[in-house]
Amino acid sequence: MSTKQAIVEAAIETQLERLPIGLMSAKQALELPDAEGVIFSHPDEEAGTTNTYVSQAELGSILEPE
């Protein structure tokens, strides 16, 4: 599976907790407008179970080589 087709979990991170928003493809995550506090699970990890999250910019850097 292409990394851009990988499923990522979007979440909002506050000072107290991480609130899941939903699942989407990594490509869809990159197409979202910039929003402060929104993070995404790392595309190499299993969405919904990982504790490894990255910003939208970091996600773009991970996917850039394709």
N, C-alpha and C positions, 0 to 999 in steps of 0.2 A: 504494500500500500504506500502511495506517495505520502510524504510528510504533510503536504497541504490537505490531503484527504483525511489525515489523522483527526480523531475526535478529541476535542479539548473541553474542559469545564471552565466556564466563565464564573467568576465570583467577585464580590465586592469585599474588600478588606478594610475593616475599621480598626481602631486601636484595641478593641475588645474581642473581635471575632471575625471569622471569614464566612460570608453569607453566599451560598451557591445561587447562581442565577439560572444556569442551564447548560446544556451540552450543544456543541456546534462543531463544524469542521474548522480546522486551523485557518483555512482560506476565508471562511466567513468571519472568524475572529479578527483577521487583519483588515477586513472591509468595514468593520464597525467604526463609528466616529470615536475620536479620542475621548475618554472619560476618566477623570481622576479617580483612583482607587479601584479600578477594574483590573483584575489579574486573570491569568489563564494557566491551566495546568500545562506542564511541560509536555510537548507532543510525543516524546519518547516514553512517557509514563502512561499508566492506565487512568483515564479520566474518571473522576469520582472517587478514586481510592488513594491517589497520590497526595503527598504534602509538598510536592515540588511545583511551585508556581512562578510564572514570569510575567513581566509587563508586556504590553502590546508591542513596544519597540523591541524588546528582547526576543519575543516570538518571531517578529519579522527578521531579525538577525539570524535566528536558528534556521528559518526556512529559506533564506536568501540564496544559498548555494544551488537550489534547484532551478 
